[in-house]
Every structure is written in C-alpha cells, then in structure tokens.
Amino acid sequence: MDSRLYFVLGDLFSNVAVGLVAGVLAALVVGEDWNMYLAMILAMVLGMIVGTVLWLPLGALFGAMEVMLPTMFGGMISGMVVGMWVAMSPVSVKAAALVGMACGLLAIVIVWIINSSLRGIRDLHRER
C-alpha cells in the first residue's frame, strides 16, 4: 500500500464511499420481517457487488490493487452489519449511511494494520 498522502486519502475516501452506498442499499433492500441470517448473507453479497462495481472507477484514480481488496472488504462488512441491524429493528437511511461509513473506515484500518504487520518496520528513506 502506498504511503503518499494522495493514495492514503484515496483509500479512506474509497472505503467510506463504498461503506455508505452498501449500507444505504442494505437498508433499502432488507425488511424488518426478514430472517436475520438471510438478511446478513444477502446484504453481504450486495456489499461485495457494490465494492466490485465502485472499485473500477476508484481503482483507476487510486491504484487498482490498493483499492480492490479494502473496498470489497468494507462493502461486505457494511452490508452485513446494516443488513442484520435492519432485520432486527427499524433503521433510518441516515443511520444506515453513517454505520456503513463507519464500517468502511474500520475495514480500511484493519487492512492497513494487517498490511503493516505483514511487511514489518521499514526505513522509508532507503526505499526512495
């Protein structure tokens, strides 16, 4: 993952945007009377589709491989969380959007932590 500010902000923006869209779509598709597990699975798949569709334009701007995994992961988590929440109680679109954005942000943080732990500590001045 790139550490330049443009790409870091691009990663954050991409995941928050995908989380927002996946959360809102999950809230619009899933009903209160749905089975919670069915809602989770459907919303998870819906979130992955959103991540896949939005990955193409976002990947062209911020790097294809750097955006693909986090956006699909963020969409999946956002869809799952919002889908299960909607199946349990009524949720406004605004609340679904905020929770989706938070899940997208959480997903990119998880990916950055795992990436950093796998790569280890490196001297950035030697790489340039």
For each residue, the residues with C-beta under 8 A, 3 or more apart:
1: 7 11 66 111 112 115
2: 7 8 63 66
3: 7 8 124
4: 7 8
5: 8 9
6: 9 10 62
7: 1 2 3 4 10 11 62 63 66
8: 2 3 4 5 11 12
9: 5 6 12 13
10: 6 7 13 14 58 61 62 63 67
11: 1 7 8 14 15 62 66 67 70 108 112
12: 8 9 15 16 105 108
13: 9 10 16 17 62
14: 10 11 17 18 54 58 62 67 70 71 108
15: 11 12 18 19 70 71 74 104 105 107 108
16: 12 13 19 20 101 104 105
17: 13 14 20 21 54 58 104
18: 14 15 21 22 47 50 51 54 58 71 74 75 78 104
19: 15 16 22 23 74 75 77 78 100 101 102 103 104 105 107
20: 16 17 23 24 78 97 100 101 104
21: 17 18 24 25 50 54 75 100
22: 18 19 25 26 43 46 47 50 51 74 75 76 78 79 82 100 104
23: 19 20 26 27 78 79 81 82 96 97 98 99 100 101 103
24: 20 21 27 28 93 96 97 100
25: 21 22 28 29 46 47 50 79
26: 22 23 29 30 43 46 47 78 79 82 83 86 96 100
27: 23 24 30 82 86 91 92 93 96
28: 24 25 93
29: 25 26 42 43 46 83
30: 26 27 34 39 42 43 82 83 86 87
31: 34 86 87
32: 86 87 88 89 90
33:
34: 30 31 38 39 86 87
35: 38 39 87
36: 39 40 84 87 88
37: 40 41
38: 34 35 41 42 87
39: 30 34 35 36 42 43 83 84 86 87
40: 36 37 43 44 80 83 84 87
41: 37 38 44 45
42: 29 30 38 39 45 46 83
43: 22 26 29 30 39 40 46 47 79 80 82 83 84 86
44: 40 41 47 48 76 79 80 83
45: 41 42 48 49 79
46: 22 25 26 29 42 43 49 50 79 83
47: 18 22 25 26 43 44 50 51 74 75 76 77 78 79 80
48: 44 45 51 52 72 75 76 79
49: 45 46 52 53 75
50: 18 21 22 25 46 47 53 54 75 79
51: 18 22 47 48 54 55 71 72 73 74 75 76
52: 48 49 55 56 72 75
53: 49 50 56
54: 14 17 18 21 50 51 57 58 71 75
55: 51 52 58 59 64 67 68 71 72
56: 52 53 59 60
57: 54 60 61
58: 10 14 17 18 54 55 61 62 67 71
59: 55 56 62 63 64 65 66 67 68
60: 56 57 64
61: 10 57 58
62: 6 7 10 11 13 14 58 59 66 67
63: 2 7 10 59 66 67
64: 55 59 60 67 68
65: 59 68 69
66: 1 2 7 11 59 62 63 70
67: 10 11 14 55 58 59 62 63 64 70 71
68: 55 59 64 65 71 72
69: 65 72 73 111
70: 11 14 15 66 67 73 74 107 108 111
71: 14 15 18 51 54 55 58 67 68 74 75
72: 48 51 52 55 68 69 75 76
73: 51 69 70 76 77 107 110 111
74: 15 18 19 22 47 51 70 71 77 78 103 104 106 107 108
75: 18 19 21 22 47 48 49 50 51 52 54 71 72 78 79 104
76: 22 44 47 48 51 72 73 79 80
77: 19 47 73 74 80 81 103 104 106 107
78: 18 19 20 22 23 26 47 74 75 81 82 99 100 103 104 107
79: 22 23 25 26 43 44 45 46 47 48 50 75 76 82 83
80: 40 43 44 47 76 77 83 84
81: 23 77 78 84 85 99 100 103
82: 22 23 26 27 30 43 78 79 85 86 91 96 99 100 103
83: 26 29 30 39 40 42 43 44 46 79 80 86 87
84: 36 39 40 43 80 81 87 88
85: 81 82 88 89 91 96 99
86: 26 27 30 31 32 34 39 43 82 83 89 90 91 96
87: 30 31 32 34 35 36 38 39 40 83 84
88: 32 36 84 85
89: 32 85 86
90: 32 86
91: 27 82 85 86 95 96
92: 27 95 96
93: 24 27 28 96 97
94: 97 98
95: 91 92 98 99
96: 23 24 26 27 82 85 86 91 92 93 99 100
97: 20 23 24 93 94 100 101
98: 23 94 95 101 102
99: 23 78 81 82 85 95 96 102 103
100: 19 20 21 22 23 24 26 78 81 82 96 97 103 104
101: 16 19 20 23 97 98 104 105
102: 19 98 99 105 106
103: 19 23 74 77 78 81 82 99 100 106 107
104: 15 16 17 18 19 20 22 74 75 77 78 100 101 107 108
105: 12 15 16 19 101 102 108 109
106: 74 77 102 103 109 110
107: 15 19 70 73 74 77 78 103 104 110 111
108: 11 12 14 15 70 74 104 105 111 112
109: 105 106 112 113
110: 73 106 107 113 114
111: 1 69 70 73 107 108 114 115
112: 1 11 108 109 115 116
113: 109 110 116 117
114: 110 111 117 118
115: 1 111 112 118 119
116: 112 113 119
117: 113 114 120
118: 114 115
119: 115 116 122
120: 117
121:
122: 119 126 127
123: 126 127
124: 3 127 128
125: 128
126: 122 123
127: 122 123 124
128: 124 125
